[in-house]
Amino acid sequence: MSINAIGILGANTIGTGLAEIFALNGFQVRIYDNFKDSLTLSMAKIKWSLSKQGKEDLFANIEPIQDFSLFKGADIIIEAVGKGLDERRMIFNKLASNVNPECIVAVYAGVSPLEDIIESSDLPAEQTVGFHFIKPVRKNQLVELIRTDKTKDEIIEVCMELLRKAQKTPIMVKDNPGAIVERLLRPFFLSAFRLLESGKGLPHEIDAAFKEISKASYGPFEMVDYMGLDADYQATKEIYEKLSKPDRLAPADMELRLVQYGQLGRDSTIGFYIYEDGKIVGENPLLSNIVKYLGLKKVGKEEIFSELLGPVIDEAKLLATEIMVSEYDIETAVKIAFSWPKGPFAYSREMAQLFKKKVVSEFDNLDSF
């Protein structure tokens, strides 16, 4: 089986990016959305982008649709909507009755277990996979390809080939809450929040320390602001609950309060930082109202780095044993998704002296409020 015709479900930012990527790589694409204005905007963005690349002729490869029956003949349908489970159930049930029996369905996965999505719908388990694209989808090469025990091997092979043709780097992951990327983001962000709450640095100091030692492009507060604090909090909450509520992954009250204040990160112009035209122009002045010991006890860069990365290393080791994923795949996923020059295992080996257990200071146990 080979894939030529692709259906995209949802004309949001992700769906728009995917339609362009697949058109650029020679595929025929139909993109669906309930809202005509969303489709019009999506097509305008794609046309503009293709024109800038001198690829205007490929615009003819993309057709906007508002009728599910026009997905007949598609070799694969890729979901980009990422809505609530109840709404997705209705969409998938409608989709299942409007595609050919051999059509592959790739649902938007990465936080919710794929099995939960399949069990709540009429999707055929053996032909349904999860695709987790990393934002920005046009630039980030990683795609987590998620499978269950029921997924056919030949379906996985076809999807791997498709993603490689689209100039992506697919990593096959056994179904679990958070896959690799979202699972390992939890301890990274939560450790940053704990450093902040214990007074060991301000957001820009913690980010700077991490970037200096790791040589990474972004620090944890820059990353979470980019992702959106509301989306991050919801992902943490869901993974925490699906994994039987381990203390190490408990959602942070501090993040919840920022979400409740509507301070959601870069898209809302304020999160841990203040933004103008997408650029950082200051630090959130209201953090001192939320974090009791803000900046009280400054510590060295090495301590900040080890307290950020140590829990990520521990979680990576745990994840490797839980779903039998290779060290190579974890390293590859983290490096591409996080824009790190190395993965957690490489940092652990090369900077082993930084991850030795230290004596707990009085500042490690300060309350947050």
N, C-alpha and C positions, 0 to 999 in steps of 0.2 A: 504493500500500500504506500502511495506517495501523496503528499498534500500539495494541492494547487490553489484551491478555493478556500478562503478563510472568512469566517464570520466574526465580527467583533460586537460584543454585547455591551453597549454603553459608550456614549460619546463624551465622556468626561476627559480629564487630562490624560489619564492612563490610556483609555481607549483611543483617543486622538493620536497619541504617540505611537501606539502599536499599529494603527492603520497605516501611518506614514512609513514606519520601519518595514512592514511586510510589503507594501507597495514598492518601496525602494529596492527590495530584494527579489522582485519579479513575481510576486503573488497577486492574485485577484482577490480583492477585499470588498466585503459589504459590511457597513457599520450601522448598527441599529440603535435608536433611542426613542423613548416615548415622546420626548419633547422636540418639536420641529426646530425651535430656536437653538437648542443644544446642537443639533445636527448641522444647522447652518453655520454656527460659530466654529464647530469642529472642522468642517470642510474649508472654511475661510483660512483657518490657521494652517491646515495642511497645504493648501494651495500657496500660501505665502511662503512657507518653509521650503517647499519644493522649488518654487521660483528662485529663491535665494541660492539654491544649490544648482540651478540650471537644469532641473529635472522636471520641468512643467509637463512634459509628455506623459509622465507616470501618473499624473492626477487622474487620467482616464481609467486607471486600474482600481479606483475606489468609488463605490456607489453607496450613497446614503439611503437607508430604508426605514420604514416604519411599519412593516408588515412581517410578522414572524414567518409566514409561509415562504417568503423570499430567501430564507435560509436553506430551503431545499436545494440539494446539490452541493452544499458546503462539505468539505472534508473534515473540518474542525471548527468548532465554535469556541471562542475565547472570551470569557467573562471579564469585564473591567469595572462592573458596577460597585461591588463591595458593599452592598446595603445590608440591612438586618436580615437575620435568618428567615423570618416569616415571609418577608417580601421576596427574598431570593427563592424560597420554596415555590411560590406562585409562578415566578418567572421561569424556573427550571421545568416545572410541570408543563407549562405552556410550550416551552422550547422542545421538550421531549416528544411532543406530538406533532412537531413541525419540521423535524430533521430526518434524514435517512437513517435506517437502523445501524449502518456502519459508521456513522459520523462520530468523531471523537469530541468530547466536551472537556474543556480545560477551565476549571473554575478558579476564581481569584482566591488563592489560599496563602497562608503564611502565618496567620495567627490561629484561626479556628481550625481544628482538625478536619481534614478532608472527609473522613468517615462520617462525622456529624452532619456535614452538608449533604452527602449522598443519601444517608438514611432518612433525611427529612424530605426527600424529593423522589421523583420518578426516574432520575438519571440512572443509566445502566452502570453498575459499579465497575465492571470489567473494562469499560471504555471511557471512564472518567478519571481525569488526573487533576492535579493542582498546579497552577503556574503562579509563582511569586516573583513579580518583576520589582526591581528596586528603583525608586525615584532618584533622579529623573530618568524615565524609561528610555529616552532617546540616547542618553549618554552612558548610563550604567550598564555594563555588559552582563552582569550576573542575572541568571534566572534559576530559582529553585524549582525543580520538577518533582512534585510530590506524588507518591504512589501509596496505595493501600495493598493489603495482601491479596486483594481480588483483581488488581489491575493486571491486564495481560502484558506479558513481556514485549510482544510485538508493538503494542501501543506505545510503550516507553521508548522503544527504538525509533519509531516514527517521529515522536515528539522531540527526541534528542536531535535527530537529523534536521527537523524543521527549525529548531532554535539555532542550531549552528549555521544554517543557511541564512538566518536573519542576523548573523554576525554577533550572536550572543554566546555566553559561556554557561551552558547548563550544568547544574549539579543535581544529581538524583538523590532525593531524601525520602526516607521512610516516614510515613505519616506520623506526626506528633505535634503537640501544641507549640506553635512558634517556629517549626522547622529548625533551621540553623540560625538564620540571621536574627529573627525576632527573639528567639530564645536567648541569644547571647547579648543582645542589646539590653535586656532587662538588668542583669547585674552591672553592666557598664553605667547605665544611667542611675540606677539606684545607689550605686557606690558614690557617684558624684553628688547626689542629693544628701547622702550621709556626711560626706566631707563638708558640705555647705552648712548643714545643720549643726555639726559639731564645732563650727567656727574655724575650720582649718584653711580657709581661703575664700575669696570672693569668686564669682563665676569666671571672670576674666583671668584671675590668677590660677585657678584650677585648670582651665582650658590651656593657658600658656605653658604651664608645667608639663601637662600631658603631651602637648605638641612638641615641646623642645626635646623631651627624652625619647618619645616614640617616633618622631619625625613624621607623624600623621598630619593630614591636612586640616582636620577639625578636632576640637575638643568636645567633651560630652554635652556641654550646655549649648554650644553652637549647633551640634547635631540634633538635639531634642527640640530646639526652637525651630529648626528647619522642618522636622517631621511634623510638628504640631503637638502641643502638650495634651490636647484632648485625645488625639489618636493614640499617643503614647500611653496615657493613663489607662485608656480602655484596653489596649493590648496587654499591658501589665496585669490588669485586673483579670482578664480572661485567661491568660496563661497561668497565673497564680491559682485561680480556681480549678482549672483543668488538671493541674499537677498536685491537687489535694492540699493547697494552701501552705507551702513551705515558708517558714519565716524569712528565709533569705530573699524571697521574691515578693514580699508583701508590698503592695502599692504605697507610695509616699503621700502622707497627708499634705505635705507642702505643695506637691504638684497638684493635688486635688483642689487646694485653695486657689491656686493661680487659675486653674480651669474655671472654677466657680466665679472668679472675678472677670472672666472673659479675656484673660491675658494668655493667649494660646500659642505665642511664638511669632515667627517672622510674618506669617500671613495676616496676623491681627495687629501688626506693627509693635507689639510688646509681648515679651515672654520673660526669659531671664535677662534678655537685652532689649534695648529700644532700637527700632529700625526706621529708616527713611529710604525709600526706593530700594528696599531689599538689603540695605547695608547697615551694619551696626554703627550706631551713633552714641550709644551710652548704655548704662546698666540700669535695670529696673530699680527705681528708688523705693518702691514699696516692699522690696525684699526684707528690709529691716523690720517691717511690721509682721512678717510671717516667720522669719528665722530669728529666734531669740538671741543666739550667740554669734550672729553674723560677723565674720572676720575677727573674732575675739582671740583666737589662738592660731597664728600663722605657723605653718610648718614647712619643711624643706620640699623641694621639687621631687626628690626621690621618694619621699613618703607619700606624696600625693599620687605619683605614678603607680607605686606598688599597691596602694589601696584602691585605685581604680581598676587596675588590670588583674590583680590577684583573684578576685571573685570571677572574672571572665574566664581565666585559666581553669579554675576549679569547675565552673559550669561546663566548659568545653570538654573536660575529661569525663564528667558525668554524662553528658550528652552522647559522647562517643560510645560509651558502654550501653546506654539505654537503647539506642537505635542502630548500633553497629555501623556507624559512619566513620570513614577513615580520617586520620589526621590530615591527610592531603586535602580532602574535600572541605574540611572545616577551615583549614588555613586559606584555601582558595576563596571560599565564600566570604570570609571575614575581610580579607585583603581587598577584594573587589567591592563589596557592599559598603564597607566602612572607610574606604580609601586609606587603608593602612599599608605601610611598606612591608610589614610582616604580620603573620598570624599569631594567635595567643601562645601556641606551642613553641614557636621560634623565640618569642620574647622570654618565655619561661626558661628556655635553655640558655640563651645568650646573656640574660640578666638575672641569673638565678640568685645572686646575692641580695637582690632587692626584694625578693619574695619570701625571705626567711621570717618566721613568726617573731614579732616584736613584743616587748612588754607593753601591756595596755596602760595608757596614761589616763589621768582623771578627766581629760577632755573627751575621751572616746565614749563615755557614758552619759554625757550631758543630754538632758531632755530638750525637745525642740521648741517648746512653747512656755 
